[in-house]
Every structure is written in C-alpha cells, then in structure tokens.
Amino acid sequence: MTPQTPSRRTIVKGAAWSAPVVTIAAAAPSLAASTTAPHDLSTSVPGSGNRISATQIDISATEFINTGTETIEGITVVFSASDGQKINDVQVFGQPIENLAVGATISGEGTSVVTLMLAPGTQLGQVTIAPDGGSYKSPAGQTLILDSSIGFTLTTTVSATNAKPGDVSFENVTQVPAA
C-alpha cells in the first residue's frame, strides 16, 4: 500500500486553522505584562526619622517616585504610631503644616494615627507627580510632635489622593527608640 500524501488544499486548510492559535498565544504575554498600576509609589526613597528632642522626631526629605501609568494628583500621608504613642502635630520649620501649606489638611492629632493630605497646588511644592518615573521631593524640616518620650514603631503610608483600584502605596516602618 502506498502512503497517501495530503493534497495542497488539505495543507492550506490546516494552516488556516492553526494560524489564529499561534497569534493568540503570541498576544498572551503582552497582555499579561500590561498590568502596571495606575499610581505606583512603591519605589519611593524614604527619609530617615531621628529624635531631635524627647517629644520630636525630624523626618528628612523623602523622594516620592510614581512608576505607575497615570499622574498622581496630591498625596495622602498616614502616620501610625504603636505602643500608645500619640502624634500631636505635623510641623514644617516649627509651624503646623496646614499653616504653611495652603490646601493641606490634617486629621487625627492627639491620637496614634494622623492623616495628612497634600492636594495638588499645595504651597510646599506642587504635589502632582507625573507617571513613568516622575518624582516629588518632600521638604526638609518636617517634624512630628509626640505625646511622650517612649520608644515606638512609626509606620508611614503614602498613597495618591486620586487613588484607583490597583494602586500601590509607599510604606516605611521606622523603629524609634525611647529618648
């Protein structure tokens, strides 16, 4: 018996059916790679937190970097203290931040969790961060005014004020020793 060779028509029909499968498989990796967050602050470079007195911590300038795909319009900073420490104020150059930065709001003073919102156009710098590696450097001279001299853990979380699902915040944890 002689082996049958497929006709030209059979080969063309087979190729037509397999071509879409190859195209779909080739497109799949690029779809998987396009899951970048709208706002991504995870690569930000934190400043240090050092006690400058029994009830004050100096927070040096932090560089916020947006590696996301959309512009950040304002940032929300949440300071959270452990072990019963309370945060009474956030100051810049010895003044409450809301007095120096028109448009800044602060809530939670006198508790262990204080939230600071710096809207775009805040006078301490335009807190608008372009996508794809744009950055904003916070001012030097920031101070947290504390309730006591006890040691505690300070967790700082920063997110876009115009946050969207899938955003990635920046978080920094600092151990602050007792004074």
N, C-alpha and C positions, 0 to 999 in steps of 0.2 A: 504494500500500500504506500502511495506517495503522500508525503505530508502536504497539507494544504497551506498555501501562503495566503495571508489576508489580502483582500483587494485594496486598491488605493482608497476607495470610498470608505471602507471599514476603518482604515488608519485615520483618515480625516475626521470621521465621526468620533472616534476615541479621543483624538487630540482636542476636539471641541468640548468634550465633557470634562477633560482633565484641566484645561486652561483656567476656568474660574476657580478651581480648588487651589491652584498654585497662587493665583492673585490674592485670594482671601488670606491664605497662610502668610503671604509676604506682607500684607497690610496689618496683620495682628500685632507684631512687635511695636510698630509705630503708635498704634492706639494705646497699648499698654504703657508706653513711655510718656504719654501726654497727660499724666495725672498730677502735674505740678499744682501746688496750692495757689489760690488767688493772692493771698498775703502770707509770706513765709519769713518770720523773724528769727528762725532757729540758728542762723549763723552769726547773730549779733555778738559783739565783743564786749563783755561786761567790764564795768569799772569795779574797783575794789571798795570795800566798806571798812573803814577804820574808825575806832572810837577816838574822838578828839576831846571828850570830857566824859564824866560818869554817865551823863544822860544825852550825849550827842554822838551821832555817827556821821562821818563825812562819806558821801558816796561820790567817787570820782566819775568823770565823764564816761558814758557808755556809748558805743557806736552801734546804732540800730541799722541793720542791713536787711533789705527786702529782696529776697531771691524769688519771690512769687511772680505771678503774671499780671497783677493789677496794682495800681497806685494805692498806697496807704494814705488815707485822709484822716490824720490825727491818731494819737496813740493813747491807750488806757494802761496805766501802770498800777498794779495791785501789790502793795507791800503787806506781807503777812508775817507776824512775829509769833514765836512759840513761847512756851513756858511762862505764860502770864504777863509777858512784856506788853506794854501798850505804847502805841505811837501817837504822840500828841500833836505833831505838826510836821509838814514838809516845808523846808525853807531853802531859799537860794540867796547867798550872800547875806544871811542874817535876817531876811524878810520872808514872811509867809509867801509861798509861791503864787498864790492867787492874787496877791497884791502887785507882784511884778509881771506876771504873765496874764495880760488881759485875755479873757476867754478860758483860762484854766479853771477847773472845778476840782474840789477835793471833798471827800466824804469819809466818815468813819473816824475822825480824830478822837483820841481818847480811848480807842479800842485796839485790839490786836490786828485788825485788818483795815488798812486805809487805801482808798482808791483815788487816784489822780488821773484826770482826763485832760489831755493837751490837744485841743482842737487845731485844725489847720489855721494858720494865721496867728497863732499864739505868739506874743512878742518875744519869747525866748528862742525864737527860731521858727521858721515855717515848718511845722510838723506835718509835712507832706513828703512821702518817700516814694520815689519812682520805682517801678518794677525792674526785674532783671539785674539786681545788684546795686540799686540806688541806696543811699545811706543818709542818716541824720545823726549828728553827734550831740548828745545832751550837754548842757552847760556844766562847767566845773562849779564848785562851790555849793553843791546840794547837800543839805543836812537833814537827817531825821532827828526830831526831838523826841526823846524817850521818856517814859514814866519812871524808870528805875535803872540802877546800875547792874542788874543781874545779867548773866550770860544767857543767850538765846540763839535760836536759828532764825535768820531772816530769809524769807523766800520772796523774790521779786518776779512777778509775771507781767510781761508786756505783750499786748495784742493790738491789732488795728482797731480803731474806734469804728470804722466802717467794716467790721468783720463779716465774713461769709462762711457758710459751711465748708469745711475742708481746710480752713486757715491753720497755720502753725504758729503758735506763740513762742516767745522767748522766755526762758525761765532760768533764774540764777539763785543758787542756795549758798548762803554765807553763814558760817559759824562765828558768832560774835561773843568773845569771852567777857566775863564779868570785869567791871572796872576796878 
